[in-house]
Amino acid sequence: RPGEPITTKLHISDSFGQQVKMDGTDKLPVTVSARICVGSCESTEAGQGEVTFSANEIDSNGLCDVGVQDKVLVWPASQATVAKRAVRTYQPLLTLQHAVSAPLQGVTMDPVQLNISRLPCNDDEQFLQASASATGVCEACLEAEYIIDPDQSQCLECPTGGICNGSTVQDFLLETQDDGSKLNLTILWEIIPFNVVASDTEEDRARLIECPAGYLLVRGDPLNDLRPQDDQCAPCPATFYSVRIASWFEDNQTLVSNTLAGALTGEKCEPCEPGAVCAGGRSVIPKPGFYSAPVVSDNAKARRAYSSESSPHSNLDVGVLGWWSTGALWESSSAVRGRAGRKNGRRAAAAAGTVQVFRCPADACLGNGLCAAGRTGPVCGLCKKGYAMAQERCELCAEDVGTTIAIGAIVGLVIFSVGYYLVAWRAFFTETPQERHLVDKKRASSGDHSAADDRFVLVKMFENWGWATFAKRISVYHRWFLNNTKTVRGMLTANEAKKDNLPIQGLMKILIGFYQVLSSFMTTFPIKWPEEQENAMKFTKILAFDVVAVPGPSCVVAQFSYQQKLLMYTMVPPAALIALVCPLMLCMVLGHFRHGGWDKHLKYEAVYANTWQMAVFFLFLYYPTVSVASLKSFSCQELGAEGNLLQADFSVACPMDNPGSFIFIYSVFVAILYPIGIPVGLYFAMRSYGIPQMAAAQRRQAISASLISTFKRHTSSSEMEHLTNYLGKGPGDDEKSQLRFKKRCRTLFKNMDEDGSRTLSAEEIAHQLAKLDMAKIEIRALEKMMMTYDTDLTGELSMEEFEPMMADLLATSSKFDGLETWDQVAVNETQMRLLFSHDWMQQEEAFHRLQTKMVREGEKQQLVDKIGVEIQKSRQTMHDKALEADSLSKSVLRNRLLFLADQLINKGIISVPQLSWDGSGGEKEDLARLHVGFLFKNYEVT
């Protein structure tokens, strides 16, 4: 190998092959020369690459050690440029010749010649020669350098982003961790030709082709002659990240930067996701309350470009750093080059990948990829073994679940039995007034005048069966129950008037509705609630009939799958309704066989009403729970690599992605049956009892009363009605009755005209009314009524003005007595026409008031006449409305009148008082209130 020392050792042998040496310490009187020649050493002139040294003595042992001369082997080589690439050519063989300087004891010895072949320089050495045609030796590269071909190239400066060992550029990157330790990350280099512009030559250089996730590949455009030693992997800066491997061979090179300055700004890194903290590199740490799924990596990596054999290249999974992030699968490979030259390899593009951060359920994610106690799985939405989901919280369950199930079953059975009796069977076993009357009648007919037997029905029944002891025990419990429920039973058995004064059902609906809404706050508002408030919300879940969501029972149902829970929730309504109908079915069967008809049993009405009441109450109570359970199957969350999962159970894939599955089909069915079907069913139940019709009738009656009272207030007053009562009947259609009316008017006029002025003032009319024993007289009301008929605007009425006023008052006051119902008004065309054509806006009266004021204040006659024109227009409008009313049919007029009433209500001219279900609808309303009154009786009628 060029540069290594010549270490030949020689000795002289005689003809017998024995080594020749001197006695004692004397040396042989000859020396041995050494000469290295190109070709043969026959020429006496030194040639290229020759090395000659002759002072090599033969020691006393007869050995000649050439190595002591410390002479190194140099090798002649020549260098030429071929296709812009420097190519070095070496002499294939050299000759090493050793000769003895003089004959030994008269014997001349021939020189010894050896052929020398060149060994290539070591992997960490370069061949160094003074000039292109001089000899050279192998010399070691520095540790901060690398070499591609020791025999052809020179030692090269290590790239900025590489780690060199004097031979190669290492395929790893040292990353400093938070604790100060170093983490090896794999990077890849390849050997490619590089054009040296200064010398217009081509040399091989190591170029960066792949950086790990979290880094950008900084490598300049070859056309710009960026120095290869500037290649490096630059980490994404803070507030940015990357979870993909940066590959030179990726389409569009989305993670390759031409400049280090651009890479340091994060120009091609992903911006940090909301809900996460990015410290730079591939670091994506979810904040508390947020979650990101693990990155799944399975990459075919690029191989080292200067290795003749491929080797696997592993990728760092971001998930090992303490958080979860999600990315797409991708593959990449590079061209593989060997010493013989460049070899093309497969190059696959790296697919885009970003971290998706998702909001977690309340208090589920603690941040930094950690779940709250008892939680696990995607978005920490599942409970660990030994925990159960209750009110969106993972509650710790008892270790002995079997004991919990047994105790829960016993307690639940007792509560169910007592509740089932009180809700469904109490009406069947309670003695009705009809039964009490029949018993009293039988006892009276048999001559039994002893006190009535008030014992509990079950006590009497068991005594009749011969179970006296059991009946006695039942009697004790029954008395205890009666003594401790006096107040409640008194409220429940109160008459209708007392119930209306104390609306228990209304208060119960408000209370239940309030706590059902309160219990939903934990799922609706994902915030941290105070512990006391959270415990209260958990307990109120019972009022939504969602017992399994309460800690304890939830540990039992935690063993069930989502499908089983869905079936359990949605099968409760039909099971409960069947249980509620059982007493009614028994009552009907007994009535059919014992009393001759399905509805002939004495308790049929009471049981039928109780069944309706309890069924409606149960549906109202359970509606929120069953509706939420029915709709949960359609609430899913896309979690990136985790998939589209069901929010109600993150271990179940979204049913909407599989429309043919049982869960999806069944969920669609129950979503129609319960959230839509229950309100629709209750609506039609109320329609079957005529509740909308009764409400409309009540409202029409109130509108009718308001129209009539307002009409009477506009067209008359108490003072004028008192006066018309004194006058008697109005003018008839015949001439004789009209003459009699005029005579009565003149007589009344003369009696009231105290000053003989032939005009009546409001004070004179009031004085006459006082004589007729009218206690309270409003002068203003009299003036208001007189104003319409005071055509000369004097403020007093003449006989010609007084007579039509009294005729009109008698005509209108006789039409309404104020006690009419809507049904009566709706068939009386005269009354409807009066109401329809009335001046409800009181425009004429307003014009009269303005005109009178202007006359009194001495306004110009032109303005007064203008107001008079407006009065005539108002009268003409009322006349046109009267004509229109005459032309309308009764049904059309009725509808137009109701429409007019709605307009008057909106304008505030008439008002409708608050209406309630007070029994005014008669027996039909009482029956509706008894059966389905829970739904409507505590609401106003609208």
Secondary structure, DSSP 8 states (H G I E B T S, - for coil): -TTSB---EEE-B-TTS-B---STT---S-EEEEEEESS-S-SSS--TT-EEEEEEE--TTSEEEGGGG--B--EEEEEEEETTEEEEEE-SEEEEEEEESS-BTTB----EEEEEE-----TTEEEEESSTTSEEEEEE--TTEE-S-TTT---EE--TT--B-SS-B-SEEEEE-TTS-EEEEE-EEEEEEEEETTTTEEEEEEEEEEE-TTEEEE---GGGT--GGG-EEEE--TTEE--S-EETTSGGGTTEES-HHHHHTTTTSEE--TTEEEEETTEEEE-TTEEE------------TT-SS--------GGGGSS--------------BTTB---------------EEE-STTTEEETTEE-TTEESGGG-EE-TTEEEETTEEEE--S-HHHHHHHHHHHHHHHHHHHHIIIIIHHHHS--HHHHHHHHHHHHHTT--S------HHHHHHHHTT-HHHHHHHHHHHHHHHHH-HHHHHHHT--HHHHHHS-HHHHHHHHHHHHHHHHTHHHHS-S---HHHHHHHHHHGGGGT-GGGSTTHHHHHTTS-HHHHHHHHHHHHHHHHHHHHHHHHHHHHHHHHHSSSTT-STTHHHHHHHHHHHHHHHHHHHHHHHHHHHHGGG-EEE-GGG-EEETTEEEEE-GGG-TTSHHHHHHHHHHIIIIIHHHHHHHHHHHHTTHHHHHHHHHHHHHHHHHHHHHHHHH--HHHHHHHHHH-S---SSHHHHHHHHHHHHHHHHHH-TT-SSEE-HHHHHHHHHHTT-----HHHHHHHHHTT-TT-SSSEEHHHHHHHHHHHHHHHTT--S---HHHHTT-HHHHHHHHHS-TT-HHHHHHHHHHHHHHTT--HHHHHHHHHHHHHHHHHHHHHHHHHHHS-HHHHHHHHHHHHHHHHHHTSS----B---STTTHHHHHHHHHHHHHHTTS-B-
